[in-house]
Amino acid sequence: MTYYELSLETPLKYDLTGKFQAPSPEWMHFSRQMENFELIVVTEGTAYFQFDEQFFDVCKGEFLLFPPLSKQSGYKSSSCGFYWLHFTIENSFKTVDFDELPLELPAEKLYIPQYGKVTNLEKIVVVMKHLQDSVRSYHNKLMNNYLCTAVLCELFCQFIEQNSPQNLNVKKKQLFYDIQDYIKWHRNTDIKVSDIAEHFGYNRRYLSEFFKNYSGFSLKQYIINEKIDLAKYLLCETNDNISNIAYSIGFNDNHSFMKRFKRTVGLTPTQYRDAYSKRLLFYK
């Protein structure tokens, strides 16, 4: 797998961004040679891309990064949706293989794989939506450059979280990931710590301590964070009313959801939606 090493002595330079929605199932990406970097994060369906001589089926929750001078095209039609971001880098960049990645990652560099899966699609979408809102609202190049950089930093941090070595044996490591997956699949229900403990066959207190030692979050707080991340995504990506969103993530009443959201985010759900309402939507 190829990785791009991006030096960040100065922020990335934002060029253009938006969300694309295929107008029909017959849509296929046109052919072109890239002048800058383009990051594509698929949020719906599967997008079929050709990257020079390589073919990629990029599914929901996956991303693809095209470097400058590469040839980009589609090779198969599909109905899909994705966020895209064009940027340039004033500093140097180079390609490296996985086994060439340094053990101690330097603070001023990002390592982004050419293709991969995000661990938290909702967070990526929210940061990209924040950038789009800034583009529409302020037209401030410096702010847009830093928000563009923040998108790649979020992608990099998710990659590090997924691939960093842990001081746990394989069995415990797998248990931690299984708990994360279980919470993600059940965050639209009124899931409780006791439900998770019962499912995995562990004492509730032991499982809570185990999870906190590994992640830094209590199980209860992690469940709340996952629900709030999903709520942020739904507030940005849908026109559902607040009550429907509250019920869709397992809250039994609207008031409890709004109170929890405000406590976690610092804004009410309506304020959050209004703050990031200016999406840039494209159909071709």
KALIN-V79505 format. One record per residue. N is the residue number from 1. RES is the residue in one small letter. PSI is psi in degrees with one decimal (999 if undefined). OMEGA is omega in whole degrees, 0 to 359 (none if undefined). BURIAL is + if it has 9 or more other C-alpha atoms within 8 Angstrom, else -. Layout:
N_RES_PSI_OMEGA_BURIAL, N_RES_PSI_OMEGA_BURIAL
This chain:
1_m_134.9_178_-, 2_t_139.1_175_+, 3_y_148.5_177_+, 4_y_122.7_178_+, 5_e_114.4_183_+, 6_l_121.1_178_+, 7_s_133.6_187_+, 8_l_44.4_172_+, 9_e_-31.9_171_-, 10_t_157.9_182_-, 11_p_159.4_173_+, 12_l_155.7_180_+, 13_k_115.2_179_+, 14_y_136.2_176_+, 15_d_-53.8_185_-, 16_l_149.0_178_-, 17_t_165.3_177_+, 18_g_179.1_171_+, 19_k_130.8_179_+, 20_f_138.1_174_+, 21_q_119.0_181_+, 22_a_128.9_182_+, 23_p_-19.8_180_-, 24_s_165.7_177_-, 25_p_-12.5_181_+, 26_e_-3.0_183_-, 27_w_141.3_173_+, 28_m_140.8_184_+, 29_h_140.0_178_+, 30_f_168.9_181_-, 31_s_142.0_177_-, 32_r_164.8_172_-, 33_q_131.9_185_+, 34_m_135.8_175_+, 35_e_-19.5_181_-, 36_n_-174.0_174_+, 37_f_145.5_168_+, 38_e_125.1_174_+, 39_l_129.6_177_+, 40_i_127.0_178_+, 41_v_112.8_186_+, 42_v_130.4_180_+, 43_t_-7.6_182_+, 44_e_131.3_176_+, 45_g_-153.2_179_+, 46_t_130.6_177_+, 47_a_133.9_185_+, 48_y_112.2_184_+, 49_f_146.8_167_+, 50_q_129.6_182_+, 51_f_101.4_189_+, 52_d_-113.1_180_-, 53_e_8.2_182_-, 54_q_150.5_180_-, 55_f_136.0_182_+, 56_f_129.1_170_-, 57_d_101.1_187_-, 58_v_108.8_184_+, 59_c_172.7_177_+, 60_k_131.7_180_+, 61_g_4.2_178_+, 62_e_161.2_181_+, 63_f_161.0_177_+, 64_l_134.5_181_+, 65_l_117.5_178_+, 66_f_128.7_178_+, 67_p_167.1_175_+, 68_p_143.9_177_+, 69_l_-1.8_176_-, 70_s_157.6_178_+, 71_k_125.1_183_+, 72_q_135.2_176_+, 73_s_165.7_171_+, 74_g_155.8_178_+, 75_y_-1.4_181_+, 76_k_140.2_180_-, 77_s_153.0_179_+, 78_s_160.9_171_+, 79_s_115.6_185_+, 80_c_170.1_175_+, 81_g_142.2_179_+, 82_f_153.2_170_+, 83_y_143.5_179_+, 84_w_151.2_183_+, 85_l_121.0_174_+, 86_h_134.2_178_+, 87_f_160.3_175_+, 88_t_164.2_179_+, 89_i_124.6_182_+, 90_e_-25.9_178_-, 91_n_-178.9_183_+, 92_s_154.4_169_-, 93_f_155.3_177_+, 94_k_163.7_178_-, 95_t_141.0_178_-, 96_v_154.6_174_+, 97_d_164.3_183_+, 98_f_-42.5_183_-, 99_d_-5.0_176_-, 100_e_-4.6_180_-, 101_l_135.0_180_-, 102_p_146.5_179_-, 103_l_-39.7_175_-, 104_e_104.9_184_-, 105_l_125.9_180_-, 106_p_145.2_186_-, 107_a_-25.0_186_-, 108_e_12.9_181_-, 109_k_147.1_173_+, 110_l_146.6_175_+, 111_y_108.6_185_+, 112_i_122.3_177_+, 113_p_150.8_179_+, 114_q_-36.9_182_+, 115_y_141.7_179_+, 116_g_-176.2_180_-, 117_k_132.0_177_-, 118_v_151.3_178_+, 119_t_-20.4_180_-, 120_n_88.3_182_-, 121_l_-39.0_184_+, 122_e_-40.2_180_+, 123_k_-42.7_178_+, 124_i_-45.9_181_+, 125_v_-43.1_181_+, 126_v_-42.1_179_+, 127_v_-41.0_178_+, 128_m_-35.1_176_+, 129_k_-36.9_176_+, 130_h_-43.5_177_+, 131_l_-46.1_180_+, 132_q_-39.6_178_+, 133_d_-39.7_178_+, 134_s_-41.2_180_+, 135_v_-43.8_180_+, 136_r_-35.1_191_-, 137_s_-42.3_193_-, 138_y_-28.7_183_-, 139_h_35.8_181_-, 140_n_112.5_186_-, 141_k_-41.5_182_-, 142_l_-45.6_180_-, 143_m_-42.9_180_-, 144_n_-37.7_178_+, 145_n_-42.8_181_+, 146_y_-36.5_177_+, 147_l_-37.0_174_+, 148_c_-44.4_177_+, 149_t_-37.6_180_+, 150_a_-35.0_178_+, 151_v_-47.9_180_+, 152_l_-33.4_177_+, 153_c_-40.8_178_+, 154_e_-43.0_178_+, 155_l_-43.7_180_+, 156_f_-43.9_181_+, 157_c_-37.0_177_-, 158_q_-38.4_177_+, 159_f_-44.2_180_+, 160_i_-44.3_180_-, 161_e_-37.6_183_-, 162_q_-28.5_190_-, 163_n_-2.1_182_-, 164_s_144.6_178_-, 165_p_146.3_180_-, 166_q_153.6_179_-, 167_n_38.1_178_-, 168_l_150.6_177_-, 169_n_168.1_188_-, 170_v_-40.6_183_-, 171_k_-45.3_180_-, 172_k_-37.4_178_-, 173_k_-43.3_179_+, 174_q_-37.9_178_-, 175_l_-43.4_179_-, 176_f_-47.6_180_+, 177_y_-36.1_178_-, 178_d_-39.3_178_-, 179_i_-44.2_177_+, 180_q_-47.2_181_-, 181_d_-40.7_181_-, 182_y_-42.9_178_+, 183_i_-43.1_181_+, 184_k_-38.7_181_-, 185_w_-19.8_184_-, 186_h_13.7_183_-, 187_r_-10.7_175_+, 188_n_8.7_177_+, 189_t_173.9_177_+, 190_d_60.0_185_+, 191_i_141.0_181_+, 192_k_161.8_179_-, 193_v_-38.7_180_+, 194_s_-33.2_177_-, 195_d_-42.3_181_-, 196_i_-44.1_179_+, 197_a_-42.2_180_+, 198_e_-40.9_181_+, 199_h_-41.8_184_-, 200_f_-4.7_175_-, 201_g_33.7_179_-, 202_y_158.7_172_-, 203_n_139.0_184_-, 204_r_-45.2_182_+, 205_r_-42.3_179_-, 206_y_-45.6_183_-, 207_l_-38.4_179_+, 208_s_-43.7_179_+, 209_e_-42.8_178_+, 210_f_-47.7_183_-, 211_f_-41.7_181_+, 212_k_-39.0_179_+, 213_n_-31.1_182_-, 214_y_-42.4_189_-, 215_s_-22.0_186_-, 216_g_-6.7_179_-, 217_f_144.5_170_+, 218_s_158.6_178_+, 219_l_-42.4_181_+, 220_k_-44.8_180_-, 221_q_-36.8_179_-, 222_y_-40.0_177_+, 223_i_-45.8_179_+, 224_i_-44.7_180_-, 225_n_-42.5_179_-, 226_e_-41.4_179_+, 227_k_-43.1_181_+, 228_i_-38.0_176_+, 229_d_-42.2_178_+, 230_l_-39.2_178_+, 231_a_-41.7_177_+, 232_k_-45.3_180_+, 233_y_-45.9_181_+, 234_l_-35.4_178_+, 235_l_-34.9_180_+, 236_c_-35.9_192_+, 237_e_-14.0_182_-, 238_t_168.0_175_-, 239_n_16.5_179_-, 240_d_144.6_177_-, 241_n_166.4_187_-, 242_i_-39.5_181_+, 243_s_-44.6_180_-, 244_n_-40.1_179_-, 245_i_-42.2_179_+, 246_a_-48.1_181_+, 247_y_-32.9_183_+, 248_s_-17.0_178_+, 249_i_18.8_169_+, 250_g_11.0_174_+, 251_f_137.5_183_+, 252_n_-17.5_178_-, 253_d_154.4_185_+, 254_n_-38.9_184_+, 255_h_-44.1_180_-, 256_s_-40.5_179_+, 257_f_-49.0_183_+, 258_m_-38.4_179_+, 259_k_-45.2_180_+, 260_r_-41.5_180_-, 261_f_-46.9_180_+, 262_k_-40.5_181_+, 263_r_-36.7_183_-, 264_t_-43.7_188_-, 265_v_-30.1_184_-, 266_g_-2.6_178_-, 267_l_154.8_171_+, 268_t_161.0_177_+, 269_p_-40.3_179_+, 270_t_-43.3_178_-, 271_q_-40.3_179_-, 272_y_-45.1_179_+, 273_r_-43.8_180_+, 274_d_-32.9_182_-, 275_a_-29.2_183_-, 276_y_47.3_187_+, 277_s_-7.0_191_-, 278_k_68.6_180_+, 279_r_148.5_175_+, 280_l_105.5_187_-, 281_l_131.8_182_-, 282_f_149.0_179_-, 283_y_0.5_175_-, 284_k_999_none_-
